[in-house]
Amino acid sequence: MNMISTLTRLDTMLAEIRIAARSPLPERDGAVAAAIGPHLADPELLDGKECPCNPDRYVRHLLGEGDGYAVVALVWRPGQMSPVHSHHTWCALGVHRGMLTEHFFAAGAPPKPTAAVLRGQGDLSHGPAGPEVIHRIANCSAEIAVSIHVYGVPFANFGDGVNLVLA
């Protein structure tokens, strides 16, 4: 049996992320985003993965982990959004299905909106750890959206290791 034929499309993306995640900082977030990109339009990417949505909030579903990072699918119902936040770790994301809006903010109390970028299927975003990149992801559309995110911490540390919530 050919080993390549037994790999799922998700396995292939995770293998490419694993290689990109070895890139040196500060290029790592961009390298990982580039590894996600070619897979986002694949309708079979998440075949076999249960990724239900929640009526109250967006949901993270673990897709895989590597040495010091985790890959998750976020499922967004219409109107759901993250809090305004920066990151304790590098991150990369891409839209797999639907349309999301990434809102950017300037530091302040409260943070001040500066821009909004529509992100459709195949669109990517990434950033380093630190307080200078403040954003919020929102599903302002009428359909469920799914995005793939990679954060530079193990999944067990997501609770306090990913977002620095600002508002």
ABEGO torsion letter per residue (X at the ends): XBAAAABBAAAAAAAAAAAAAABBOAAAAAAAAAAAAAAAABAAAABGBBBBBBAABBBBBBAEBBBGBBBBBBBBBBGBBBBBBBBABBBBBBBABEBBBBBBBBBEOBBBBABBBBBBBGBBBBBBBEAABBBBBBBABABBBBBBBBBABBAAAAAAAABBBAX
